Amino acid sequence: MLNLCFVALLGLAQTTPPAPAPAPVVAAANIVATPLSFYAESFPFQWDRTIPLTTNLDGLKVNSIFFNKRMVQPGFFNFLKGAEFGTRAQVEVTNTGKYPKIPGFAVAVLDKDGRLLGVATGGTKLGTIKPGETETFDLNFTQVKERLASGDKFLLAIELRN
């Protein structure tokens, strides 16, 4: 008799569909997304030389870019003279606009066959670039960087928020 009741309950359990899960409660949020200004272009690459640029994205003027390895210069820390501290792209910009800017940068270096040699990113971490200010950003190449000096061209991308 107990087995018969168990079988009957098991049959009921299999024929009764489970109750649907309650829908999640989603609170309405007032999210205001700031649209990003965007710029991307390809340029001829030079290693260890300042490359002048005349790019202007909504009042953020890109003055120059410079690719090299960070080396300790002679001076107080002579015991570290010649030591390398990473590979970088230095981007100098000036805010020629009326409002503070928050830029983000990406740089990719390609060889003459279009193969990717390295990528660096960076930008404003805290604060902004105020109108009239000039600032230099160090973008770090990590891991894939040993062939950068043999680059042929580079791609520069900028995303900008006010």
Residue pairs with C-beta under 8 A, 6 or more apart in sequence:
34 161
34 162
36 159
36 160
36 161
37 57
37 58
37 158
37 159
37 160
37 161
38 57
38 157
38 158
38 159
38 160
39 55
39 57
39 156
39 157
39 158
39 160
40 155
40 156
40 157
40 158
41 55
41 155
41 156
42 153
42 154
42 155
42 156
43 51
43 53
43 65
43 153
43 154
43 155
43 156
44 51
44 152
44 153
45 51
45 67
45 109
45 110
45 151
45 152
45 153
45 154
46 67
47 67
47 68
47 148
47 149
47 150
47 151
48 66
48 67
48 68
48 149
49 66
50 64
50 65
50 66
51 64
51 65
51 66
51 67
52 63
52 64
53 62
53 63
53 64
53 65
53 156
54 61
54 62
55 61
55 62
55 156
55 158
56 62
56 96
57 158
57 160
58 97
58 101
58 160
58 162
59 95
59 96
59 97
59 98
59 99
59 101
59 131
60 93
60 94
60 95
60 96
60 97
60 101
60 103
60 129
60 158
60 160
61 93
61 94
61 95
61 96
62 91
62 92
62 93
62 156
62 158
63 92
63 93
63 94
63 134
64 91
64 92
65 89
65 90
65 91
65 92
65 107
65 154
65 156
66 89
66 90
66 92
67 87
67 88
67 89
67 90
67 109
67 148
67 151
67 154
68 87
68 88
68 90
69 84
69 85
69 86
69 87
69 88
70 84
70 85
70 86
70 87
70 88
71 82
71 83
71 84
71 85
72 80
72 81
72 82
72 83
72 85
73 81
74 81
86 140
86 141
86 142
87 118
87 120
87 140
87 141
87 145
87 148
88 120
88 138
88 139
88 140
88 141
89 107
89 120
89 138
89 139
89 141
89 154
90 136
90 137
90 138
90 139
91 105
91 107
91 122
91 136
91 137
91 139
91 156
92 134
92 135
92 136
92 137
93 103
93 129
93 134
93 135
93 136
93 137
94 132
94 133
94 134
94 135
95 101
95 129
95 130
95 131
95 132
95 133
95 134
96 131
96 132
97 131
98 131
99 131
99 162
100 128
100 129
100 130
100 131
100 162
101 124
101 128
101 129
101 160
101 161
101 162
102 123
102 124
102 128
102 129
102 160
102 161
102 162
103 123
103 124
103 129
103 137
103 158
103 159
103 160
104 121
104 122
104 123
104 124
104 158
104 159
104 160
105 121
105 122
105 123
105 137
105 139
105 156
105 157
105 158
106 119
106 120
106 121
106 139
106 155
106 156
106 157
106 158
107 119
107 120
107 121
107 139
107 154
107 155
107 156
107 157
108 116
108 118
108 119
108 154
108 155
109 116
109 117
109 118
109 119
109 148
109 151
109 153
109 154
110 116
110 117
110 151
110 152
110 153
110 154
110 155
111 117
111 147
111 150
111 151
111 152
112 152
116 144
117 144
117 145
117 147
117 148
117 150
117 151
118 141
118 144
118 145
118 147
118 148
119 141
119 144
120 139
120 140
120 141
121 139
121 140
122 137
122 138
122 139
122 140
123 137
123 159
124 137
129 135
141 148
